[in-house]
Amino acid sequence: MVESNIQAAQSALYAFFLHSVQRQAPETVLTTFRQLFSDLTQTTATEPAAALQIIVIANDPQEFRYTLKRICYILVNNWELRRQHEAVQALIRLLQDPALSRPGYAVITKRLRQWMQSFVHSSAFNDLKLFANRYREERHWRDRYTSYLLVPQYTNLQNPLEQREAARTRSCELKARFRFDLAMYTARAQEKETLESSAPPLSENPTVLGDTVLTLVKVLLLRPGEFSYSNLANVFRQQVHCLSYLDFKRAMLQYLVFALPLSATADVIKQSLAEPLLSLHAHRDYEEVSDALILRTCNFLIDLLLTQDRQQPSPIFGRIMTQGNPLYLVLVLLKIALFCRYVQTHLELRMADLIRYYEAFPETDCAWIINFCEMFRTTFAIFGDRTHYNLVRIDHDRFTPASPVSLDDYRIFSQMRHQPVEAPALILPTAAAS
């Protein structure tokens, strides 16, 4: 009976705030919110106050926090839809107002304010604050990677539906904006080379890599051998079916290091992955590989390369980073994601774990992890589904086959992708050849 009363009270509050946010100005909604959650005993004559009182009297802080979270995301979703972004920031400021956490005299008010204070110091409130970063100046290096930090919110089925929808929408917006800004910068930065050096920049660089981002993009687009990373993934995907699981794991290891430049980093990657990968699910080695096994294996590889416990970086991640070239790790992650597209969310979850781990350190101590994150998001923007990049060699007639290749001889072109690129016929080295 008590549970049904709480659910009815919650439904009444959700309906009230949904009706209010759709029909009233943000200032009016925020005033109501403040009156309700600041001094409940003064507003008990209203239906929403009576509903909130039922929840507070039930003395279940978890139900209260869930209710408050869902109300906040009802407001956030509707304000975001109407582009009333300042209202979202005002909500964050309101929740941080000391008036909402001052000690109360009545039992109900005292309990309410204790719960409000607890909410403001919780991870749930930190999640909510990610939606208020739209127009404020970046205050922490992690803010550049909000699109990844939002992923745990929309993948957690315990979160309210409104929160998950808001997080997914905002994450997609941030990724799309970065892709657009990167495409504009790569195009206009090359135009800038033909202008006077004193001319102002034509487009702002969305990365913190400086002009070296142009070099990075060109390196990524130069085909590893004869075929692109996307084509290699497509062909490998066609070849692995009908293999035994053991042969698939052997071929997977070879595919991940295929076409990587010979270096100590490449050796570290291959040596570090070989034993744990080949011993994975050994009891199924002679089964025919299935899509489920492929997905599980790719997720396992991502964990090995980034973080296995969601708390700390993996040992392999540390060993690769000490080699000083994070691009090799980014390329291996790219090859996994291009081969098995269903791992993208899992990969972004692990990136969020890494960012959360290192966010406690000052930016001056995190230059190397920031460099890795920038290379990661730039690489995945280049090979995303929405934008297609091409690298074209200019003044081709004046070159001979013996001419040395220079990145300065190439220009980057980008366009919206309308249909998938078909993979050419290609035979990769098989496990038997290794």
N, C-alpha and C positions, 0 to 999 in steps of 0.2 A: 504493500500500500504506500509506504514511504517512497519507494523507488518510483512508482507511477506518479506520485505528486511531484517529485523532482523533475521527471521527464516532461510533465505537463508545464511546469514552471519554466524549464529551459526552452521549450517550444514557444511559449508566450513571449519570452525575451527575444528570441531570434526573430519572430514575426514582427515584434514591435520595432526593433532596430532596422530590419529590412524595409518596413513601411516608411520609417522616418528618413532613412538615407536616400530613398528613392523620391521623396516628396519635399524634403526640407533642405535648407541651406546647410553646408557643413558646420557653420558656426552654431546653428540651433541644435544640431545633433550632438555636437561636442559639449554644449552647455547641459543638455539632458544627461549625457554620459557622466559628466562631472558630478552633477547633483545626485545621480543614482549611486555611483560608486564611491562618493566622498562622504556622504552623510545620509545613510539609508533611513535612519529613524525620523528624519524630517520630511520624507517623501512617501511614507507608507500608504497614503491615501490613493496613490496611483496604481494601476494594474501592474506595470513593470516592476515597481518597487515591491509590491506584494509578492510577485513571482521571485524576485531576488531574495527576499526575506525567507521564503521557504527553503531556498538552496543554502543560505547561510545558517539557518536554524538546524538544518540536517547535519551540519558539522562535518562535511566531507570536502576537504580542501582540494582533492583531485577533481571532483565534479565541478567545483567552483572554477578551478583553473581552466578546465576544458571549456566551460561555459564562457568565461571571459575571452579565451583565445578565439572561440568561434565568433563571438560578437565583434571582436576587433577585425577579424578577417572578412566578415560581412561588410563592415565599413570600408576596409581597404579595397576589396574587390570592386565595390561600386564607385568609390572615388577614383580608382585607377581607370575604370571604364570611362568615366567622364573627364579624365585628365585633370582631376582636381588634386594634384600631387601635394600641394601645400597642406591640404587637409590631413594627409597621411602623416606628414611631419608634425603637424599640430597635435595629432593623437599621441604620437610618441612623447612630445613635450608634456602633454597633459598627464600621461601615465607616470612621468618622472617628477611631477609636481609634489613637493613635500606635503602638501595639504591632504593628499590621498593616503598618506601613511602616518599622519600624526596620531598619537594614542587617543582612543576614544574612551568615553565614560560608560556608556551603555555596553552590555555584553555583546550585542549584535554588532554595534559599530566598532568595538575593539577588535572583534574577530575579523570583520570585513577588512579593516585597515591593515591588520597583520598579514592577511592573505594577499592584499594588494602589494604590500611591501615585498613579500616573498616572491610574487610574480615578477616584479621589476628586477629582482636580482637572480632570475632564473635564466636558463638557456632558451626557454620559450620566448622571453622578451628580447633576447639577443637575436633570435630568428626574426621577430617582428621588426626589429630595427633595420634589417637589411632592406626593407621596403622604403625606408626614409632616406636612402642614400642617393636618390636619383639626381638631385641638383646641388647637393652640398659638396664642398671641396673635400677631396680624399684626405682622411685623417690618419689612415693606416694603410700599409702596403697591401693588406689582404682585400681591401675594398675593390681593387682592380679585378678580383676574381670572384665577385659576388655571384656570377652565373653558376659557378661550381658549388659555392656554399649553399645555394638554394636547393640543390638536388636532393640532399637528405630530407628536406621538408616535404617535397612532393612524392617521394618514394615511401615515406613512412605512413603506413595505412592506419596508424593510431592517431594521426593528426586529423583535425576536422577537414571535411571536403573543401570548404572555402579556403583554408590555408593551403592545401595542396594545389588547388587551381591557381591561386594567386602566385605561389612559388613557381609553378611550371610556366605560367604566362610571363612573369618577370624574367626568369632565366632565359627563355627563348628570345625575349626582346633584347636582352643584353648581348646575347650571342649574335643576333642578327645585326645589331648596331655595330659590334666589333667587326663583323665580316664586311659590312658596308664601308666603314671608316678605313679598314685596311685596303680594300679595293681602290677607294678614292686616293688614298695616300700613295700607293704603289704606282698608280697612273700619273698623278700630278707631280710626284717627286721626280719622275723621269723627265717630265716637261720642264721642270725647274732647272734641270741641268743645261738647258739651252738658253736660259735667261741670265741676266746679269747676276753676279753673286750677291749684290746688295738688295736684290728683289726679295720681298717678303715671302714666306712659305705659302704655297697654294692650298695646302691641306695639312691638318694637324696629324702627326704620327700617333696612332692609337696605342702603340707599344712603348716600352721604356728601353728598347734596344737601340734607339737612335737610328742613324742611316744604315747601320748594319742589318736592319731588317730586310732591306732590298737584297743584300747578299744572301741572307738566309732563304728568302723566297726563291731566288735563282738557283741556289744549291738544291732546294727541294724539288724544283721543276726539272732540273737536269736529269734525264732518265738514268736510272741505275743500270747501266748496260744499254740494252736496246729498248727496254720496255719500262713503263712507268710503274710506280708502286701500286696504283689502282689495278693496272692490267695484271701485274704479278699476282695480286691477291685473287683476282677473278679466275685466273687460270689454275692457281693452286686449289681454290675452292672446287673447281670442276674435277680435279685429279684425285682428291682424297677419298671420295666415296668409293666404297667397295674395298678399301684397305682394311687390314686388321687394325685394332686400336694401337698395338705396339708399333706397327709400321707408320701409322699416322703420327705418333709422337716423335718418331725419328725424323720423319719428313718435316714436321712442324719446327723442330729445332733447326734443321737445315734452312728452311724457308726464312726463319727470323733473322739469320745472319747472312743470308744470300744477298750479294751486292753491297753489303756494308764494306766500306774501305778497311783494308787490313790495318789493324791497330791493336794496341794493348787493351783498349776499351772493348773492342769486338771480341777479343779472346776472353776477357772477364765475363762478358754476357753469356757466351757459349758455355764456358766452364761452369758458371754458377747455375745455369738453368738445366744442364744435362742430367745430373743425378736426380734432383727432385721431380723433373718432368717425366723421365723414363720410369721412375718407380711409382708414379701416380696411378692409382686403380690397377695395380699390376694383375690382380685376379681377373681382369677383363681384357688382358692383352690380346687374346686370340679371338675375341668377338669382333664382328664387323663394326666399324666405327659408326656412331649414330649422331644425329644433330644434337641430341641432349649431351652426349659425351664431349662433343666438340665445344659446346657452349661452356660446360663445366671446366673443361681443360683451359680454355681461353681466360675464364675468370680466375682460375688458379694461377695462371701465368701473370696476370695483372697484379694479383695479390703479392706474388713473389717479387715482382719488380718494384712495387710501391710500398704497400703496408699489409702485413698479414694479420695483425690484430686490431686494426682500425685505431690504434693508439699511438704507435711509434713507426718511424720508417723501417722498412725491411732491411735486413743485413745486405742483401744484394743491391738495394738502392744506395746504401752508403758506399759500397765498394765501387759502384759505377760512378758515383758523383766524385769520389776522390781521384778519378782519372782525369777530371777537368774538362770533359766534353759531354755535356748533357744531351746534345743533339742525337747521339747514338741511341740513348735510351728512348728519346722521343720517337725516333724512327722505328724502333722495335714495337713500341706501343701503337704507333700508327699502323704497322703491318698487321698486328693482331686485330685492330678495330676494322681495317679494310677487309680482312678475311672473314671476320664474324661480326657483322654489324649489330648484333643483339647485345654486344658487350659494352656499348657506348655508355649507358647509364651506370653500369657497374664501374667502369673506368672513371667516370666523373665523380662518383661517390668516393673512390679512393683518392682522387685528387683533392677533394674537399677534406678528407681525413688528414692528408699531408699539410694542407694550408692551415688547418686548425692546430696542428701540432706546432708548426713554426711561427704562428701568429704571436706567440708569447715573447718572441725574440725581436729586438729592435731591427729596423730596416737595414742599418749599417752592417749587421751581422748576417743578414739574409740575402746578400747580393746574389749568391750562387743559386739559392732556391728560387728567387725571383726570376733569374735568368732562365732557369729550367721551365718555370710556369709560363713565361713569355714565349719561349720556343714552342712549348706544348700548345698553347691556344692559337698561336700563329699558324703552326703546322696543321692543326685540325680545322682551322678556318680555310686554309688553302685547299684542303682535300674534302671539304664539306659538300653537301648535296646541292646547295643553292647557288654557288658561284664556281665558275670554271675558269681556271688560270691556264694561260699558254705562255711559253717562253720562245721568242722568235729571234733568230740570229739576223742582225741588221747588216746591210751592205755585203750580202753574201757573195757577190761577183768578185770582190777583191780578195777573197780568201782562197787558199789552195788547200788540198788535203793535208799538206804538211804544216799548215799554219797552226801555231799553238792556240789552244782554246783559252779565252779570257772571258770572265763574267761580264766585263764591260762591253763585250761584243753582242750582248743579248738585251732585249727589252721584254718587259712583262706586260701581258695583255690579259684582261679579265672580262668576263661576260656572265650573264645569268644563265644557269644551266637549265635547259628545258627537257632534256631526256637523258637517260643514262648512256654512258659511253660503252660500246661493245668491246669485249676483250678479244685480242687477236689469238691465233693459235700459237701455243708456246709449250714446250716440254721442259719442265724444271727437272733438275737432278733429283732422282728418287732415292729412297732410303737404301735401296739395294746397291746404289752407286757409291754410297758413302763408306 
